[in-house]
Amino acid sequence: MKNTDERYSMATCCAGGQSLRSKYGERAPNIQLSDRQWPSKKLTKSPIWLSTDLRDGNQALPNPMTLQQKWRMFQLLVSIGFTQIEVSFPCASQTEFDFTRQLIETPGATPDDVTLEVLSPCREDAIATSVRSLKGAKQAILFLYLATSDNYRETVLQLSEAEWLDQAKRCVEYARSITKDDPENCRTKWSFGFGFEDFANARPEAALRLGETIKTAWGPSKDNPVILGLATSVEATTPNVFADQVEYFSRNITEREKVCISIHTHNDRGGAVASAELACLAGGDRVEGCLFGNGERAGNLDLITCSMNMFTQGIETGLDFSDLLEIRRVYEEVTNLPVHPRQPYSGDFYFRAFAGAHQDAIRKGLAKRGRLAAMPSGLTQMSKGMIINGTSNEKIPSSTWRVPYLPLDPADLGFSFDSVIGVNSQSGKGGIAWLIQQGLGFNIPNELAAHYSQIIKKRSVSLERGLAAEEICDFFLEIYDLKSSYNTQLLKRLHSGFSQTIDMQQELEDATAPANNAAMDISKTMGIDVHCTMASSHVISSHDGEQLSNVAFVQCEIEQTTPCVWGVGVALSREEAVNRSLLLAARRKPGTETPDTKTSVNAIIQPLEVYSFSQKA
């Protein structure tokens, strides 16, 4: 570690002592657009979507996809609803070429409404290979690219501007001659695109000259426009600057109705999605990207984030991400890349709230919307019929989505309620109460929620991790003695060194006493002072309204000591449930918890079997 005198200040200069401004300042071209129109516009329709997962995404993988993996990715993209898919770079390898041929030659592999696009450098030999790979396709896009900025043109291509324009013209005319003008290829509906590599750093007037050259050489029509791809090949400016560049190009290119402006952004500065959204306001017609933002360096635009941003503004995108977890699973298997838990829309933590205040706001928002019983839950199936809450097929009241801290309905992406609330040492009673309600169907009182939340927080701290919804529900059953079959169990009362064993069957004989006298009856039977300080109960019903059982919650003061203890009972009738909860409260030692044993919610016996008072020991 260098001492203070030896270190340079990154705030004022760069490595080697060069000033910050001289090294990085004034990199973007100056766009004079004082009457810019895009800031006052609003997105009202979806762009055309192009997936380049099989090209830009594939080339960025440490281990590129095999033919089988590419095939699986293509099927996934089709199932999502992409109608334009860049499938290969045919001149790069035999695998790329063969995959394109496989898609064309395999009957039914490519749906009639899907257009295959291949990418080619702006060279005659590469163009010829690319066209051969597409032979026989019903419809295809041949997409060339050429560096556009002065830096690339002079440094990489080593061409003058005149030579650069001539190369573009020559290659486009050649591409036309062997595609739409070639009688042997007339059965294919050909479209043509040209990518402006490093457009974001190009002089606006040079980019326009290139666009006019390409358009004239190809000869587009309104029905089949030429695609001009404007790219932030390496993101270098804020999204508003790129929007100005796109609007300048869109407003000044001639025969605009014969041009489809395609937006290709990268995420080097973290602004790929924002740049594409503003570019659409500025005139963009098509957006290119990859699932989950895969791509070189920091990645391409994330097609899921961009399309879901529009979806949550009420714009139909034509893409189906209703089973996003399955899409993510296939993507991770094919690419061997993980999706970050904080990835917008796709990550495990996207919907999850850990903070107590956030959880409480979500719970209240969902309650107001009437969704508490309608979220799909994995626990519903695991409980073997113990509690049946709603199902994702229930009709939800038609209203604008306005739930605090939930930007959209998790069910729209196939997420269950388990993904919404995460419990750790920072969580509050509201979120825990909601998980209990969703997983077990118990509408526990606030006081019980506060009591149980403290237990859960201690457990989270001791385990040094957060707790899943299943664990929280499972532990609730454990803590409040709702797992054992009490019809054959002896109830043991332990308190203040006093131990008394009571025959459960003897207690059941008094179980029909009125609920308001139940505490007195329990005290008389057990020989201890049990005073009920709070009680509530409710019916547990299935989603179709059929009553399954009753649950009761009681808070008791035992032998006039504090703190009070809680009991939870489930039975066929309300009276039985109250008695059961009082019995369970009476056997608890104030300030203690039942032993923590590892059991599963899967092992819970149905309540009509466990809590039937008619069965004898």
C-alpha positions as CSV (number, residue, x, y, z in Angstrom):
1,M,0.0,0.0,0.0
2,K,1.4,3.3,-1.0
3,N,1.6,6.1,1.5
4,T,-0.4,9.3,1.0
5,D,2.4,11.2,-0.7
6,E,3.0,8.5,-3.3
7,R,-0.7,8.0,-4.3
8,Y,-2.3,10.1,-6.9
9,S,-5.8,11.5,-6.5
10,M,-8.2,9.8,-8.9
11,A,-10.5,12.8,-8.5
12,T,-8.0,15.2,-10.2
13,C,-5.8,13.1,-12.5
14,C,-5.4,9.6,-14.0
15,A,-2.7,7.0,-14.0
16,G,0.6,8.3,-15.2
17,G,-0.3,11.9,-14.1
18,Q,-2.4,12.8,-17.1
19,S,-5.3,15.1,-16.3
20,L,-8.8,13.7,-16.1
21,R,-10.2,16.2,-18.7
22,S,-7.4,15.7,-21.3
23,K,-7.7,11.9,-21.1
24,Y,-11.4,11.4,-21.0
25,G,-13.1,14.7,-21.6
26,E,-15.1,15.8,-24.7
27,R,-15.3,12.3,-26.2
28,A,-18.7,12.5,-27.7
29,P,-19.5,14.5,-30.9
30,N,-21.2,17.7,-30.4
31,I,-24.9,17.6,-31.6
32,Q,-26.6,20.9,-32.3
33,L,-30.2,20.1,-31.7
34,S,-31.8,23.0,-29.9
35,D,-35.3,22.0,-31.1
36,R,-35.1,18.4,-30.0
37,Q,-38.5,16.7,-29.8
38,W,-37.9,13.4,-28.0
39,P,-38.1,14.8,-24.4
40,S,-41.8,15.7,-24.8
41,K,-42.7,12.4,-26.3
42,K,-44.1,9.3,-24.6
43,L,-43.8,5.7,-25.6
44,T,-47.1,4.3,-26.7
45,K,-46.2,1.3,-28.7
46,S,-43.6,-1.4,-28.6
47,P,-40.7,-1.5,-31.1
48,I,-39.8,-4.5,-33.2
49,W,-37.6,-6.8,-31.1
50,L,-34.5,-8.5,-32.4
51,S,-32.8,-11.1,-30.3
52,T,-29.1,-11.4,-30.8
53,D,-28.5,-14.0,-28.1
54,L,-27.2,-16.5,-30.7
55,R,-24.8,-13.9,-32.1
56,D,-23.7,-11.2,-29.7
57,G,-24.6,-13.2,-26.7
58,N,-22.9,-16.3,-28.0
59,Q,-19.6,-14.6,-29.0
60,A,-19.4,-13.2,-25.4
61,L,-19.4,-16.6,-23.7
62,P,-16.2,-18.2,-22.5
63,N,-17.4,-21.4,-24.0
64,P,-19.6,-20.7,-27.1
65,M,-22.8,-22.7,-27.5
66,T,-22.7,-26.1,-29.2
67,L,-25.1,-26.9,-32.0
68,Q,-27.5,-28.5,-29.5
69,Q,-27.3,-25.5,-27.1
70,K,-27.9,-23.1,-30.0
71,W,-30.9,-25.1,-31.0
72,R,-32.4,-25.0,-27.5
73,M,-31.8,-21.3,-27.3
74,F,-33.5,-20.7,-30.6
75,Q,-36.6,-22.7,-29.5
76,L,-36.7,-20.7,-26.3
77,L,-36.6,-17.4,-28.2
78,V,-39.4,-18.6,-30.5
79,S,-41.5,-19.6,-27.5
80,I,-41.1,-16.1,-26.0
81,G,-42.4,-14.6,-29.2
82,F,-39.4,-13.1,-31.0
83,T,-40.1,-12.8,-34.7
84,Q,-36.7,-11.5,-35.7
85,I,-33.7,-13.6,-34.5
86,E,-30.1,-13.1,-35.4
87,V,-29.0,-16.7,-35.5
88,S,-25.4,-16.7,-36.6
89,F,-22.2,-15.2,-38.1
90,P,-21.8,-17.7,-40.9
91,C,-18.3,-16.7,-42.0
92,A,-17.0,-17.1,-38.5
93,S,-17.0,-20.9,-38.2
94,Q,-18.5,-24.1,-39.6
95,T,-20.7,-24.4,-36.6
96,E,-22.3,-21.0,-37.3
97,F,-22.9,-21.9,-40.9
98,D,-24.3,-25.4,-40.1
99,F,-26.7,-24.1,-37.5
100,T,-28.2,-21.7,-40.0
101,R,-28.6,-24.5,-42.5
102,Q,-30.2,-26.8,-39.9
103,L,-32.8,-24.1,-39.0
104,I,-33.7,-23.8,-42.7
105,E,-33.6,-27.5,-43.7
106,T,-35.3,-29.0,-40.7
107,P,-39.1,-29.1,-41.4
108,G,-41.1,-27.0,-38.9
109,A,-38.0,-25.7,-37.1
110,T,-38.5,-22.1,-38.1
111,P,-42.1,-20.8,-37.8
112,D,-43.6,-18.9,-40.8
113,D,-43.7,-15.7,-38.8
114,V,-40.0,-15.8,-37.7
115,T,-37.3,-14.1,-39.8
116,L,-33.8,-15.4,-39.6
117,E,-31.0,-12.7,-39.6
118,V,-27.3,-13.4,-40.1
119,L,-24.5,-11.0,-39.5
120,S,-21.6,-10.4,-42.0
121,P,-18.6,-8.1,-42.2
122,C,-18.7,-5.6,-45.1
123,R,-16.6,-7.8,-47.4
124,E,-17.7,-9.6,-50.6
125,D,-16.4,-13.0,-49.6
126,A,-18.1,-12.9,-46.2
127,I,-21.3,-11.7,-47.8
128,A,-21.3,-14.6,-50.2
129,T,-20.9,-17.1,-47.4
130,S,-23.7,-15.5,-45.4
131,V,-26.1,-15.6,-48.4
132,R,-25.3,-19.3,-49.0
133,S,-26.1,-20.1,-45.4
134,L,-29.6,-18.5,-45.9
135,K,-30.4,-20.3,-49.2
136,G,-33.9,-21.6,-49.2
137,A,-35.1,-19.6,-46.2
138,K,-38.7,-18.3,-46.5
139,Q,-37.7,-14.9,-45.3
140,A,-34.3,-13.6,-44.2
141,I,-32.4,-10.5,-43.2
142,L,-28.8,-10.0,-44.4
143,F,-27.1,-7.6,-42.0
144,L,-23.8,-6.1,-42.7
145,Y,-21.8,-3.8,-40.5
146,L,-19.0,-1.2,-40.8
147,A,-17.2,1.0,-38.4
148,T,-18.6,4.6,-38.5
149,S,-16.5,6.8,-36.3
150,D,-13.4,8.6,-37.5
151,N,-11.4,6.8,-34.9
152,Y,-12.4,3.3,-36.1
153,R,-12.2,4.3,-39.8
154,E,-8.7,5.7,-39.5
155,T,-7.2,3.4,-36.8
156,V,-8.8,0.0,-37.7
157,L,-9.9,0.3,-41.4
158,Q,-7.2,2.8,-42.4
159,L,-9.5,4.3,-45.0
160,S,-10.3,7.8,-46.1
161,E,-13.9,8.9,-45.9
162,A,-14.3,8.6,-49.6
163,E,-12.8,5.0,-49.6
164,W,-15.0,4.1,-46.7
165,L,-18.2,5.2,-48.5
166,D,-17.1,3.4,-51.6
167,Q,-16.6,0.1,-49.7
168,A,-20.1,0.4,-48.2
169,K,-21.6,1.1,-51.6
170,R,-19.8,-1.7,-53.4
171,C,-20.7,-4.3,-50.8
172,V,-24.4,-3.3,-50.6
173,E,-24.7,-3.5,-54.4
174,Y,-23.0,-6.9,-54.3
175,A,-25.3,-8.1,-51.6
176,R,-28.3,-6.9,-53.6
177,S,-27.1,-8.7,-56.8
178,I,-26.9,-12.1,-55.1
179,T,-30.1,-11.8,-53.1
180,K,-33.3,-10.0,-54.2
181,D,-31.9,-9.4,-57.7
182,D,-30.8,-13.0,-58.2
183,P,-33.4,-15.2,-59.9
184,E,-32.1,-18.2,-58.0
185,N,-32.8,-16.6,-54.7
186,C,-36.1,-15.0,-55.6
187,R,-38.1,-17.5,-53.5
188,T,-36.7,-15.9,-50.3
189,K,-38.2,-12.6,-49.1
190,W,-35.0,-10.6,-48.5
191,S,-34.6,-7.7,-46.1
192,F,-31.4,-5.9,-45.7
193,G,-29.8,-4.2,-42.7
194,F,-26.6,-2.3,-42.2
195,G,-25.0,-1.7,-38.7
196,F,-23.2,1.6,-37.9
197,E,-20.5,0.3,-35.6
198,D,-19.5,2.9,-33.1
199,F,-22.3,5.2,-34.3
200,A,-22.3,7.0,-30.9
201,N,-18.8,8.4,-31.5
202,A,-19.3,9.2,-35.2
203,R,-19.7,12.6,-36.8
204,P,-23.4,13.1,-37.5
205,E,-22.9,14.3,-41.1
206,A,-20.6,11.3,-41.8
207,A,-23.2,8.9,-40.5
208,L,-25.9,10.5,-42.6
209,R,-23.8,10.2,-45.8
210,L,-23.3,6.6,-45.0
211,G,-27.0,6.1,-44.5
212,E,-27.9,7.7,-47.8
213,T,-25.2,5.7,-49.6
214,I,-26.6,2.4,-48.3
215,K,-30.2,3.3,-48.9
216,T,-29.6,4.2,-52.5
217,A,-27.5,1.1,-53.2
218,W,-30.2,-1.3,-51.8
219,G,-33.3,0.4,-53.1
220,P,-35.8,-0.1,-50.2
221,S,-39.6,0.3,-50.2
222,K,-42.2,1.4,-47.7
223,D,-43.3,-2.3,-47.3
224,N,-39.7,-3.6,-47.0
225,P,-37.6,-0.8,-45.6
226,V,-33.8,-0.9,-45.2
227,I,-32.7,-1.4,-41.6
228,L,-30.1,1.0,-40.4
229,G,-28.6,0.0,-37.1
230,L,-27.4,2.8,-34.8
231,A,-25.2,1.4,-32.1
232,T,-23.5,2.4,-28.9
233,S,-20.9,-0.3,-29.6
234,V,-19.1,0.9,-26.4
235,E,-21.3,3.1,-24.3
236,A,-19.5,6.4,-23.8
237,T,-22.2,9.1,-23.1
238,T,-25.4,9.7,-21.1
239,P,-28.6,8.3,-22.7
240,N,-29.8,11.8,-23.6
241,V,-26.8,12.5,-25.9
242,F,-27.5,9.2,-27.8
243,A,-31.1,10.2,-28.1
244,D,-30.0,13.5,-29.7
245,Q,-27.9,11.6,-32.2
246,V,-30.7,9.3,-33.1
247,E,-33.2,12.1,-33.5
248,Y,-30.7,14.1,-35.7
249,F,-30.3,11.0,-37.9
250,S,-34.0,10.2,-38.0
251,R,-35.0,13.7,-38.9
252,N,-32.4,14.2,-41.6
253,I,-32.2,10.9,-43.5
254,T,-34.3,11.2,-46.7
255,E,-37.2,8.9,-47.5
256,R,-37.6,8.2,-43.8
257,E,-40.6,6.0,-44.5
258,K,-38.3,3.6,-46.3
259,V,-35.9,3.3,-43.3
260,C,-36.2,1.2,-40.2
261,I,-33.9,2.6,-37.5
262,S,-32.6,-0.2,-35.3
263,I,-31.2,0.6,-31.9
264,H,-28.2,-1.5,-30.6
265,T,-27.0,-0.4,-27.1
266,H,-24.4,-1.8,-24.8
267,N,-24.1,-1.5,-21.0
268,D,-20.6,-0.2,-20.4
269,R,-21.9,2.7,-18.4
270,G,-25.0,0.9,-17.1
271,G,-27.4,2.8,-19.3
272,A,-28.2,0.3,-22.1
273,V,-31.9,0.2,-21.3
274,A,-32.3,3.9,-20.7
275,S,-30.4,4.7,-23.9
276,A,-32.7,2.4,-25.9
277,E,-35.8,3.8,-24.4
278,L,-34.8,7.4,-25.1
279,A,-33.7,6.4,-28.6
280,C,-37.2,5.0,-29.3
281,L,-38.6,8.3,-28.3
282,A,-36.1,9.9,-30.7
283,G,-37.2,7.7,-33.7
284,G,-36.0,4.2,-33.1
285,D,-38.2,1.5,-34.7
286,R,-36.4,-1.7,-33.7
287,V,-34.4,-2.7,-30.5
288,E,-31.7,-5.3,-30.5
289,G,-30.4,-7.1,-27.4
290,C,-30.0,-10.3,-25.4
291,L,-31.9,-12.1,-22.7
292,F,-30.7,-11.0,-19.2
293,G,-28.3,-8.5,-20.8
294,N,-25.7,-11.1,-22.0
295,G,-23.1,-9.7,-24.3
296,E,-19.5,-8.4,-24.5
297,R,-18.0,-6.6,-21.5
298,A,-20.8,-5.3,-19.4
299,G,-23.3,-6.8,-21.8
300,N,-25.9,-5.9,-24.4
301,L,-29.3,-4.4,-23.6
302,D,-31.4,-6.7,-21.5
303,L,-34.4,-7.5,-23.6
304,I,-36.4,-8.6,-20.6
305,T,-35.8,-5.4,-18.7
306,C,-36.6,-3.2,-21.7
307,S,-39.7,-5.0,-22.7
308,M,-41.0,-5.4,-19.1
309,N,-40.5,-1.6,-18.6
310,M,-43.0,-1.1,-21.4
311,F,-45.3,-3.9,-20.2
312,T,-45.6,-2.1,-16.8
313,Q,-46.6,1.0,-18.6
314,G,-49.5,-0.8,-20.2
315,I,-47.8,-1.3,-23.6
316,E,-48.3,-4.7,-25.3
317,T,-44.8,-5.9,-26.3
318,G,-45.6,-9.2,-28.1
319,L,-43.2,-11.0,-25.8
320,D,-44.2,-13.6,-23.3
321,F,-42.3,-13.7,-20.0
322,S,-45.1,-15.2,-17.9
323,D,-42.8,-18.1,-17.0
324,L,-39.7,-16.2,-16.4
325,L,-38.2,-18.7,-14.0
326,E,-38.3,-21.4,-16.6
327,I,-36.7,-19.0,-19.2
328,R,-34.0,-18.2,-16.7
329,R,-33.4,-21.9,-16.0
330,V,-32.9,-22.7,-19.7
331,Y,-30.7,-19.6,-20.2
332,E,-28.5,-20.5,-17.3
333,E,-28.1,-24.1,-18.5
334,V,-27.3,-23.1,-22.0
335,T,-24.9,-20.2,-21.3
336,N,-23.5,-21.5,-17.9
337,L,-23.9,-17.9,-16.7
338,P,-25.9,-17.1,-13.5
339,V,-28.6,-14.4,-13.4
340,H,-27.8,-11.9,-10.6
341,P,-30.3,-12.0,-7.7
342,R,-30.8,-8.2,-8.1
343,Q,-31.3,-8.4,-11.9
344,P,-34.4,-6.3,-12.8
345,Y,-37.5,-8.5,-13.1
346,S,-35.5,-11.7,-13.3
347,G,-33.5,-12.0,-10.1
348,D,-34.5,-13.9,-7.0
349,F,-34.5,-10.7,-4.9
350,Y,-36.3,-8.5,-7.5
351,F,-39.7,-8.7,-5.7
352,R,-38.3,-9.5,-2.2
353,A,-38.6,-7.1,0.7
354,F,-36.6,-7.7,3.8
355,A,-37.2,-4.4,5.6
356,G,-40.2,-4.5,8.0
357,A,-41.6,-1.2,6.8
358,H,-41.6,-2.4,3.2
359,Q,-43.1,-5.7,4.1
360,D,-45.9,-4.0,6.0
361,A,-46.6,-1.6,3.1
362,I,-46.8,-4.6,0.7
363,R,-49.1,-6.5,2.9
364,K,-51.5,-3.6,3.3
365,G,-51.3,-2.8,-0.4
366,L,-52.2,-6.4,-1.4
367,A,-54.9,-6.5,1.2
368,K,-56.5,-3.4,-0.2
369,R,-56.3,-4.9,-3.7
370,G,-57.9,-8.1,-2.5
371,R,-55.0,-10.2,-3.5
372,L,-54.0,-11.8,-0.2
373,A,-55.8,-15.0,-1.0
374,A,-55.0,-15.0,-4.7
375,M,-51.2,-15.3,-4.9
376,P,-50.0,-18.7,-6.1
377,S,-48.1,-20.5,-3.4
378,G,-45.8,-23.5,-3.3
379,L,-46.9,-24.1,0.3
380,T,-50.5,-24.6,-0.7
381,Q,-49.6,-27.9,-2.3
382,M,-47.1,-28.9,0.4
383,S,-49.6,-28.6,3.2
384,K,-51.5,-31.7,2.0
385,G,-54.8,-29.9,2.2
386,M,-54.3,-28.4,5.7
387,I,-54.8,-24.9,4.4
388,I,-56.1,-24.1,1.0
389,N,-55.8,-20.5,0.0
390,G,-56.5,-19.0,-3.4
391,T,-55.1,-20.0,-6.7
392,S,-53.6,-18.0,-9.5
393,N,-56.7,-18.7,-11.6
394,E,-59.0,-16.7,-9.4
395,K,-60.5,-13.6,-10.9
396,I,-58.8,-10.5,-9.6
397,P,-60.6,-7.2,-9.3
398,S,-59.9,-5.1,-12.3
399,S,-57.9,-2.0,-11.2
400,T,-54.7,-0.3,-11.8
401,W,-51.8,-2.0,-10.0
402,R,-50.8,0.2,-7.1
403,V,-49.0,-1.9,-4.5
404,P,-46.2,-0.1,-2.6
405,Y,-42.7,-1.5,-3.3
406,L,-44.1,-4.0,-6.0
407,P,-43.6,-2.4,-9.5
408,L,-45.8,-5.2,-11.0
409,D,-47.8,-8.2,-10.0
410,P,-45.3,-11.1,-9.4
411,A,-47.9,-13.5,-10.8
412,D,-47.5,-11.9,-14.2
413,L,-44.0,-13.3,-14.4
414,G,-44.9,-16.6,-12.8
415,F,-43.4,-15.8,-9.3
416,S,-45.2,-17.0,-6.2
417,F,-45.7,-15.0,-3.0
418,D,-42.7,-16.7,-1.6
419,S,-40.6,-14.3,-3.6
420,V,-42.2,-11.2,-2.2
421,I,-41.3,-11.3,1.5
422,G,-37.8,-12.3,2.7
423,V,-37.3,-12.6,6.4
424,N,-34.2,-11.8,8.3
425,S,-33.2,-9.9,11.4
426,Q,-34.5,-6.6,9.8
427,S,-38.0,-7.9,9.1
428,G,-41.1,-6.8,10.9
429,K,-44.3,-8.5,12.2
430,G,-46.3,-7.4,9.2
431,G,-44.3,-9.4,6.6
432,I,-44.2,-12.4,8.9
433,A,-47.9,-12.3,9.5
434,W,-48.5,-12.1,5.8
435,L,-46.4,-15.2,5.1
436,I,-48.3,-17.1,7.8
437,Q,-51.6,-16.0,6.3
438,Q,-50.4,-17.1,2.8
439,G,-48.8,-20.3,3.8
440,L,-51.1,-21.6,6.6
441,G,-54.2,-19.5,6.2
442,F,-54.0,-18.1,9.8
443,N,-54.9,-14.5,10.2
444,I,-52.9,-14.1,13.4
445,P,-53.5,-11.1,15.7
446,N,-51.0,-8.3,15.7
447,E,-49.9,-9.1,19.2
448,L,-49.1,-12.7,18.2
449,A,-47.4,-11.5,15.0
450,A,-45.1,-9.3,17.2
451,H,-44.4,-12.2,19.5
452,Y,-43.6,-14.6,16.7
453,S,-41.5,-12.0,14.8
454,Q,-39.2,-11.7,17.7
455,I,-38.7,-15.5,17.7
456,I,-38.0,-15.5,14.0
457,K,-35.5,-12.6,14.3
458,K,-33.6,-14.5,16.9
459,R,-33.6,-17.6,14.7
460,S,-32.3,-15.6,11.8
461,V,-29.5,-14.2,13.8
462,S,-28.5,-17.6,15.2
463,L,-28.5,-19.1,11.7
464,E,-26.8,-16.1,10.2
465,R,-29.1,-16.1,7.2
466,G,-32.6,-15.2,6.1
467,L,-35.5,-17.6,6.4
468,A,-37.6,-18.9,3.6
469,A,-41.4,-18.8,3.7
470,E,-41.6,-22.5,4.1
471,E,-39.3,-22.4,7.1
472,I,-41.3,-19.6,8.8
473,C,-44.6,-21.5,8.4
474,D,-43.0,-24.8,9.4
475,F,-41.4,-23.2,12.5
476,F,-44.7,-21.6,13.5
477,L,-46.3,-25.1,13.6
478,E,-43.3,-26.3,15.7
479,I,-43.3,-23.3,18.1
480,Y,-47.1,-23.5,18.8
481,D,-47.3,-27.3,19.0
482,L,-49.4,-27.8,16.0
483,K,-47.6,-30.9,14.6
484,S,-48.3,-33.7,17.0
485,S,-51.4,-35.9,17.1
486,Y,-52.7,-34.9,20.5
487,N,-55.4,-37.6,20.6
488,T,-52.8,-40.1,21.8
489,Q,-50.4,-37.8,23.6
490,L,-50.1,-37.1,27.3
491,L,-50.1,-33.4,28.1
492,K,-47.3,-32.4,30.4
493,R,-47.4,-29.2,32.3
494,L,-44.0,-27.8,33.4
495,H,-43.8,-24.5,35.4
496,S,-41.9,-23.2,38.4
497,G,-40.4,-26.6,39.1
498,F,-43.9,-28.1,39.3
499,S,-44.5,-31.1,37.1
500,Q,-47.9,-32.7,36.6
501,T,-49.0,-35.2,34.0
502,I,-52.6,-35.1,32.9
503,D,-54.5,-37.6,30.8
504,M,-55.5,-35.9,27.6
505,Q,-58.7,-37.9,27.4
506,Q,-59.9,-36.6,30.8
507,E,-59.5,-33.0,29.5
508,L,-61.4,-33.7,26.4
509,E,-64.5,-34.6,28.4
510,D,-64.7,-31.0,29.5
511,A,-64.0,-29.6,26.0
512,T,-67.6,-28.8,25.4
513,A,-67.7,-26.0,28.0
514,P,-68.7,-22.6,26.7
515,A,-65.8,-20.7,25.2
516,N,-66.0,-17.8,27.7
517,N,-65.7,-20.3,30.6
518,A,-63.0,-22.4,29.0
519,A,-60.0,-20.8,30.8
520,M,-61.8,-21.4,34.1
521,D,-62.4,-25.0,33.2
522,I,-58.8,-25.4,32.2
523,S,-57.6,-23.9,35.5
524,K,-59.8,-26.3,37.5
525,T,-58.7,-29.3,35.5
526,M,-55.0,-28.6,35.6
527,G,-54.9,-27.1,39.1
528,I,-53.2,-23.8,37.9
529,D,-54.3,-20.3,37.4
530,V,-54.9,-19.7,33.7
531,H,-56.3,-16.2,32.8
532,C,-57.1,-15.4,29.2
533,T,-56.1,-11.8,28.3
534,M,-56.9,-11.9,24.6
535,A,-58.6,-14.3,22.2
536,S,-59.7,-14.4,18.6
537,S,-60.7,-17.1,16.1
538,H,-61.7,-17.5,12.4
539,V,-62.8,-20.1,10.0
540,I,-60.3,-21.8,7.7
541,S,-61.9,-22.3,4.3
542,S,-60.8,-23.6,0.9
543,H,-60.7,-21.4,-2.1
544,D,-64.2,-22.5,-3.1
545,G,-65.6,-21.5,0.2
546,E,-65.9,-24.9,1.8
547,Q,-65.2,-24.7,5.6
548,L,-62.4,-27.0,6.6
549,S,-61.9,-26.1,10.3
550,N,-61.5,-23.3,12.9
551,V,-58.4,-21.8,14.3
552,A,-58.2,-19.9,17.6
553,F,-55.5,-17.7,19.1
554,V,-55.4,-17.0,22.8
555,Q,-53.0,-15.0,25.0
556,C,-52.9,-16.2,28.6
557,E,-51.4,-15.2,31.9
558,I,-50.2,-18.2,33.8
559,E,-50.1,-18.1,37.6
560,Q,-50.2,-14.3,37.3
561,T,-46.7,-14.3,36.0
562,T,-45.3,-12.5,32.9
563,P,-44.7,-12.5,30.1
564,C,-47.9,-13.9,28.8
565,V,-47.9,-17.0,26.7
566,W,-49.7,-17.8,23.4
567,G,-51.7,-20.8,22.3
568,V,-52.9,-21.7,18.9
569,G,-55.6,-24.4,18.3
570,V,-57.2,-25.9,15.3
571,A,-60.4,-28.0,15.5
572,L,-63.7,-28.7,13.7
573,S,-65.6,-26.2,15.8
574,R,-64.8,-22.8,17.2
575,E,-65.3,-24.0,20.8
576,E,-63.0,-26.9,20.3
577,A,-60.4,-24.7,18.7
578,V,-60.5,-22.2,21.7
579,N,-60.2,-25.0,24.2
580,R,-57.3,-26.5,22.3
581,S,-55.5,-23.2,22.2
582,L,-56.0,-22.7,25.9
583,L,-54.7,-26.2,26.7
584,L,-51.6,-25.6,24.5
585,A,-51.0,-22.2,26.2
586,A,-51.4,-23.7,29.6
587,R,-48.6,-26.2,29.0
588,R,-46.1,-23.5,28.0
589,K,-43.5,-22.1,30.3
590,P,-43.6,-18.3,30.1
591,G,-40.7,-16.8,28.2
592,T,-39.6,-20.1,26.5
593,E,-40.1,-21.7,23.2
594,T,-40.7,-25.4,22.3
595,P,-37.6,-27.3,21.1
596,D,-36.5,-26.6,17.6
597,T,-36.6,-29.9,15.7
598,K,-36.1,-30.3,12.0
599,T,-39.4,-31.4,10.5
600,S,-41.1,-30.6,7.2
601,V,-44.4,-29.0,6.3
602,N,-44.8,-32.0,4.0
603,A,-45.3,-34.2,7.0
604,I,-48.3,-32.3,8.4
605,I,-51.4,-34.6,8.8
606,Q,-54.6,-33.1,7.5
607,P,-56.4,-31.2,10.3
608,L,-59.5,-33.3,10.2
609,E,-57.4,-36.2,11.2
610,V,-55.2,-34.5,13.7
611,Y,-57.7,-32.4,15.6
612,S,-60.8,-34.6,15.6
613,F,-62.2,-34.9,19.1
614,S,-64.2,-38.0,18.3
615,Q,-61.1,-40.2,18.2
616,K,-60.2,-42.0,21.3
617,A,-56.6,-42.7,22.5
